[in-house]
Amino acid sequence: MSTSAQVRDADDADLAELPGVEAAADGLFVPLGITDLPPPATAAERARAWRVLVAGRPVAGFAVLELVDGAVHLEQLSVHPAPGRRGIGAALLAATVEAARQHGADRVTLLTYADVPWNAPYYARHGWEVTPELTPGLRALRSREVELGLDRHGPRVAMVRLVG
């Protein structure tokens, strides 16, 4: 598997690889007792996103971006565990911020687990801050997370990074 951190927009072949990467990344949650995450999105579902960024060939990691209330929203960040801890996630986060800048957005938002080390603490190391202020779109996304039962695995937080 490639460990290249060069980020590009996903093409159709990349989109077909995303469910496998997401499933492998979700396996990291199993030791925490989190074994019932929603199934990975299909390539067709991911193709409907505002933008999907990928790193590696074959895909080693990806970021799914949406537009929510004037912000770029990081809907999903997944890195395959095999090439993990080699800067792929950081490269995807930097490319997400750059995509927001190019789009003219002033911030990037995300929703994540507060206490999982590779969730909120990881994003905080990359410039995101927990925010109690939820826009209408983020409130709707949080409601959907509650419907999916994600809160049963621990507290979830909204985070924001200003694009400067």
Secondary structure, DSSP 8 states (H G I E B T S, - for coil): ------EEE--HHHHHHHHHHHHHHHGGGGGGT---------HHHHHTSSEEEEETTTT-EEEEEEEETTEEEEEEEEE-STT-SSSHHHHHHHHHHHHHHHHT-SEEEEEEESS-TTSHHHHHHTT-EE-S---HHHHHHHHHHHHHTGGGGS-EEEEEEE--
